[in-house]
Amino acid sequence: MDRTIRTADDVLTLLDGLFAPGADRWSGRGADWWDGFYADRSKPVPFFVAKPDENLVHWIERYGTGRGRALDLGCGPGRNALHLAQRGFEVDAVDLSPRAVAWARDRAREAGADGVRFHRGDAFALAGTALTGPYDLIYDSGCFHHLAPHRRVSYLALLERLLAPGGLFGLTCFAAGEGGMGSEVSDADFYREGGGLLGGLAYTPASLRLIFSGLTELELRRMRDEPEESGQFGEPFLWTALFRRDRD
């Protein structure tokens, strides 16, 4: 007889297990899948380019975000973490994939960037240990939309724990609707099917505003399309959103 559920974390772990092991992209079980994804650095994946997100560049310029501490969630090969370091931030960057982190470290060495600490692991598990906070900026480019619905609870708890009062939280995620990308299956249906997240979850502006209603919205728009010759990355099938945590 199994009667082991005692805490909220126990419930979250139980819900993780309702998905097929190979479909998990958000816990430590997903590291092998992401390692395979990042194995070929020459693969023509749009965000493998060594360019920062156009919205991140814009936000730093518009909102005067300067020196401070930043956290890059799901950093991949490190393109945004390196940009933040070059703008004077002290950066922690985390990813599940050892290969992604190794690639990011290679890029940092080539760029002579010494302001980034790369961490390999589950950001939820590392919060409060390797990732200590408070951070003046937490940025997520494409991590959030790979979380199962129940892990939004963990995500919001991470922001509550690590984002400084007055700090900024920015993300890019799949946009629902025409010209968007990602699955529009309802939250409940993912658990009924028990398979995977169908490549990632799409969000509407209304859903993002609801999920992050504890923060103050500063900007929510489509990411701008950037031409190949641009020094920034942009794809219009993504939302970009910036929020600020109110000061206590």
Disulfide bonds with the S-S distance in Angstrom:
none
